[in-house]
Amino acid sequence: MSKESNSSTAARRAPEAASPQNDDSGFVSRKLIRPTLSRRDVDSAGNGTSTAPAPSNTDSRRDRPKKTPALEQTHAETFYFQKQVQSKTLMTFILKNGEEIQGCIDWFDKTCIRITRTGKPNLLLYKGGIRFMYKSGENTAGR
């Protein structure tokens, strides 16, 4: 293929007067300019093939402390359980197997709740086994 038939894919520059780099076909030889990257810039780019220099405000972003990610837990459950433990509220627990248990929350952690019952043995319930729970004095006509 000749240069004339391939001219649609080549970059052309406006003709300049008496430029020593111009040849007779109108193409201009261009020098490839690569920015010099420090080792830190190459590492942050990942593969070291960055073609543009980093924006000037990246240094100020590096100096600022990173934002903490959003919390996965709001601690609302912990607050609710602590309130029920302190007030010794009589609670009703409906388990996934349909069994109904009444008692006061004595202790809890991430996976379990210890129930204190009067006249019956205390129980340690896995939270995963509880379908729902409510205060025993609340109206349950809507269930």
Disulfide bonds with the S-S distance in Angstrom:
none
